[in-house]
């Protein structure tokens, strides 16, 4: 039994071209943040286009447990009546964040400077992931945390009674750590400062400004410094969530490697801190075009067209690009397998501590499909087999990881022989319509008993 429901084997087969319009779900990162900041504002925040995957729904339940009034009005249409900064009530039960590292870490930050106690847990994958990277900086505010050995869930946080402002330098490139510290700083007096050596996705800073917080980002010698002035009164907003670029990566990459394909993905968020994959694909020779470029809700948006690209070449992916595409390396490694030459991906140690060890998961599965792969602690190298050159015919282990499951199903759509994923149920955490969307474009996928 999977933590996401009954295990579901799924097999992807090579078929005809993929064609059509792919309406991918709303951006997961923005959906989480809209719910959390809506709960910390005073009044009603309206959200359209919210991703209704399991991860985001768990965050919605958590905000209700902390006292916000969270209501669904229709598909993707939600309202949050917030309780204000510092207004969270103590939840009556354990907060279960399912599979979501983003959800649990941001929620921990948001409640850590309120004098309440909350216990957090999640599925088997989330319980195996490190939380010390969050609880260490939160302790500087005065928050106490007690969890399992190695700083793992289940974990109880006791919020600070008299929180202190913090000046913190992140030891790793992590938007989750940065965001947790900034959310904690909302209920601390004075200024909370976060310095990061490499810029990570900035959805939190953009949305904080939209809700009325004073946030200043500046380039400094050591990287980037973000300064938040604490104890604002957040003003409720109307938020239109753009489509998720990480979800868009799957139909886009499928179109690049399946002969004859032409797929349009409308309304994709192209925040520069999230768009590294598309820059990389263009450098590899992908036939990608950005149409109807515009800005919505402070975020750059465009319609993205992807066509079959038989001349893809392996490249050296700059290590400094990793923070802007950290979730996309699994599907990039599949594209690299169908390119000519070697694709080297350095600076990706963070993949070792995602929902699974994504470097190992992709390396093992790709090797089973006949692709030569090399790995180190923080790098990943794929020796491309060229268009149609991947053997396939393997069973890939998803390891309770939605992106691993989807990546190998995309691989099966272009490989010589079908590729089976041992459990596709985790896909529901971020992309609940994945199967229907891909088969609607022409993909051949079957469920196995």
N, C-alpha and C positions, 0 to 999 in steps of 0.2 A: 504493500500500500504506500503510495506516494503521499508526502505532506500536502500535496495540492489536489488530492482526490485519487480515485483509482488510477493505477498506472495504465498508460495507453501507448503501446508500440505503434509507431507510424513509419511508413516507408514512402520515400520520394523516388519517382521514376523519371527517366528522360522522356520527353514528349515533344510536342510541337512548340512553336515560339510562344512567348508570353506577350500578350497585347492588351491594352486597355488603360483605364484610369484606376489607380490604387489610392483609395481614401484610407490612409493609415490613421491609427488612433491619435488622440491628443498627446502632447508632450508630457512624459511622466515626471520629469524634473519640475516643470512649471506647475503641474497639477498638484504635486505634494506641497509646494511652497504656497500656492494660492489658498489651499485649505488651512495651512498652519497660520499664515499671516491674516487670513480672514478671521480666524478664531482669536487672534490677538488684537484685532481692531475693535472699535466701538461702533456697533451698528451692523447693517446688512451688506455683505459682499456677495455679488452675483457672479457666477462663473459659468461660462459656456464652453463647450468643447472639452470638458474634463475627461481625462482617460478613466474609464471605468473598469480597469484591470484590478486584480486582487490586491496588488501592492497599494494602489491609491485608495481603494475602498477600505483597507485596513487603517490608513491614515485618517480617513473621514470618521471611522468609528472611534479612533483615538481622540480626535478633537471633540466629539460628542461626550466621550468619557471624562474629558477635562472641563466640561460645562458649556461648550458652545452648542448652539442649535443648528444642526446640519441637516439640510433637507434636499432631497432630489425631486425636481419638478418635471423632468422628462429626460430623454437620452442626452447625457452630457450637460444637462442644465441643472445647476445646483445653487443653493444659497447657504451662506454661513452667517449667523448672527453671533458676532464675537463678544468676548468678555473683557477685552482690553488687555494691555500689557500688564503683567503681574496679576491678572484676574483668574488664572486657572484654578479650578476646584480640584480637590484630591479625588482621584478616581476610586470607585468602589471595588474594582476588580483589576486583575493583571491586564496590562496593555499588550496584546498579541499583534506584532507587526508582520507576521507571516514570513515572507521571503525578502522583505525590503530593508536593505542596509541604509538606503537614503531615508526612508521613513523613520526608522528607529533612531538614527543618529540625529536627525534634525529635531525630532520631537524631544529627545533627551536635552538638546540644547535649549529649546524653547521653554521647558519646564524647570530647568536647573537653577534658575535664580528666583523662583517662587517658593515660599516656605511650605511645600507639600512633599509628600512621599509617594512614589509610584514605582511599580515593579514591571519590568519589560521582559518579554520572551518572543520567540518566533519559531519557525520551522527548523528542521534538523540542519539545513544549510546555514541559516542565520545564526543559530546557536553555536556554530563552529567558527564564526568570524570574530576578529578582534575588536573589542570596544574600548580598549585602553587608549587608543588614539583620540577618542572623544572624552572619556572620563578624566584623563590627565589634565587637559586644559580647563575642563569644567570645574575641577577641584580648585583651580586658582580663583574662581569666583566665590568659593566657599561651599560648593556642592560636594556631598559625600556619596560614594558608590560602593556597593557590596555585590559581588557576583561570583561566578565560578572561577576556578583556577584559570590563569591566562587572561583574565578580564573578559570572560565570555558570558553570554546570556544563559539562563535567566539572571537578571540583575535588578537590584533595587537602588533607586536614586533618592537621596534626601536633599531637597532643594535648599539653597542658601537662605538663611534668615536675613542677614544683612550683606547682600552681595557686594563684591568689590569690582571695580573696573579692572580690565586686564590688558596687558600689552603682550601679545603672543606671536611667535614665529612658528609657522607650521613646519614640522620635520619632514613632511612628505607632501607631494603635490596632490591635494585632496580637497575638492569642492565641498565634500561632506563635512570635513573638519572645520574648514573656514566658515561654512554656513552655521554649524552648530555654535561656534564661538560668537558669531555675530548675533544669532538669535538669543543666546544667553545674555549678551550685552544690552539687549533692549531693556531689561529690567534692572540694570546696574547703573549707578550714578556716574556722571562724568563720561569720559570717552574710552571706548574699547577699541583697541588697535590690533589688527591681524596683518602680519607680513608674510608673504609667500614668495618663494624664490622663482617659481614658474607660475604664470597666470593660469588659473583654472576657470571653469565655467562660472559666469557671473550673474546667473539668474537671480540669486538671492539679493545681490546689491541692487540690481535693476528694480526688482519688485519692492524692496524696502523703500527705495526712493518714491516709487509709485504710491505707496501707502502713506507717504509723508515723513518718513524718517530721514534724518540728515546723515548721509553716507558720502564720504569723499575717498576716491581712489587716486593714488598718485604713484608714478614710477620713481623708485629710489634705487640707490646703488646696489642694494641686496635683492632687488626684485620689485615687488608691488606692495604698497601699504594701503590698507583699507581702514578708515577711521569712522566709527559709528558713535554718534552722540546718543547717550542712553536716556531712557524714560520719556520717549515721545508719546503722544497720543496718536495712534495709527488711525488713519481715515479710511473707511471702507471703500472698496473699489468695484468696478465692473471689469472683469477679466475675460478676454477671449483667448483661450489656450490655443497656440499654434499646433500643427501636427508634429509628431515626435520625429526628429531627424534620426534617432537611433533605431526606431521601428522602420522608418523609410529605407534604412540601409539594406533591409532584406529584399524587398521587391526590386530596388535599384540594382543591387549586386546580382540578383538572379537574372535580370534583363541583360546585364553586361556579359554573362557567360553562357546564356542559352541562345543558340543560333536563331536569327530572325526576329528577336524580341524588340519591342518598342513600347515602353511603359511611361506614363505620366503620373507623377505623384504631386498633387496640388497642395498648396498652403503649408509648405515645410518651413519650420523655424531654422534659420541659418545664422544664429548667433555665432560670431567668430570664435567664441570659446568652445563651440560644439561642432564646428564644421570641418575639422581636420581630415575626416575620412574622405570627404568630397574633393578636397585639395589633393590628397594622396592619389585618389582614383584618376583624377585628371592628369597627374604627373605620370601615371602608368599608361596613359593613352586611352582612357575611357571616353566614350562618346556620351558626354553629359552636357546638358544645356540648362541654364537657369532662365526662366521666363517670368514675366510679370513681377519683377522684383519690387518690394514695397516694405513698409514698416507698419506693424500692428501691435498695439499695446507695449511700445518700447522695444520690440524685438523685430529684427529683420526677417522677412518672409519671402519666399518665392515658390513658383511651380517648377518642379524638377523633372526633366525628361531624360530617360536613360535608354540607350539602344545597344544592341549586341555589338561587342567590341572585340573582333578577332585578333587585333594587334596589340594586346596588352603586354607590357614588359615589366619584369621585376625591377624594383628600385630599392635604394636605401631610404627608409623612412626616418626623418630626423627625430632624434630622441626628444627634443624639446617640443615636438608636436603631440607627444603622448597624452598630456592632460586634456587636449581638445578632442580626443577620439578614443579614450581608454575603453569604452564599452564596445567599440566597433572592431577591435583587433580580431576577434573570432571570425567574423564574416569577411574581414579583409584577408585573413589567411586562406579562406576558401577561394577568393578571387585570385590570390597569388598562386594558388595551385593550378589555375587554368591559364596563367600568364607564361610567357617565355622568359627563362632566366630566373635569377635568385632575388627574392624579396627578403631584406633583413630589417627586423623591427626591434631596435634597442630601446632601453629606458622604460621597460614595461613591467617592472617588478610588481606594480600594483595589481596586475592580473593574477598574481599568486594568491591574493586575499579577497577576491570577489566572491560571488555566490559559490564558485568552485575555484580550484586552481586552473584558471582558463588556459594557461600556457600548456600545462600537462594534458588537460582534457583535449585540446585541439591537436596537440602533437600525437597523442595516442590514436585518436580517431583518423587523422589524415594519413598516418603511416598504415593503418589498416586498409585505407582506400588506395594504397600504392604510391603515396607521395613521400618523398624524402624530406625530413624535418630535423632541424637541429635546435636545441634549446640550451639556455643557461639560466642562471638565477633571475636575470632581468632582460633577457633577449630571446628572440624567436626568429628562426630563419626557415623559409619555405623554398624548396627547389621546384619551380614551376614545371608542369608537364605540357603546357600549351593548350590551345583550344581543343576540347574534347579528349584530352589526354589522360584524364584521371580515371583510374580503373573502377573505383567504387566497389560495390559488392560487399560492404561491411556492415556490421552492427556497431553503432557509436553509442557510448554511454553519455547520457545527458548530465548526470551527476546533480540532479535537482536544479539545473541551471537553464533558464529559458533561452539565453543567447546561444549556448552550446547546442541545444536541441534545434533551434531554428537554423543555425549555421550549417549543420550537417544535412538537414532537409533541403536547403538550397543547393548544397553540394550534389545531392542525389538527382536534382533536376537537370544537371549537365553532365554527370558522370556516365561512363559506358554501361555500368550496371547499377541497379537500385541501391540506395543507402537507407538503412533502417536506424531509427532512434529508439532506444530501449524504453523511453518514457517521455512522451510529448506533453504531459499534463502541466509541467511548470510554465509552458508558454502563456498560460492564462494570466500569469502575474503581470505581464506587461503588454501583451498583444493578443487579447482574447479572440480577435477575429482573423488571426493569421491564416488558419486553414481555409476559411471561406474566401478571404481576399485572394490568396494565391491560386486556389482552384478557379476562382472567377477570372483570373488572368490567363488561365489555360494550364496551370501546373497539374501534374498527375501525382496525387498522394492517396495512399490507402491506409486504413487502420487495420492492425493485425490483432488477432485473438491471442 
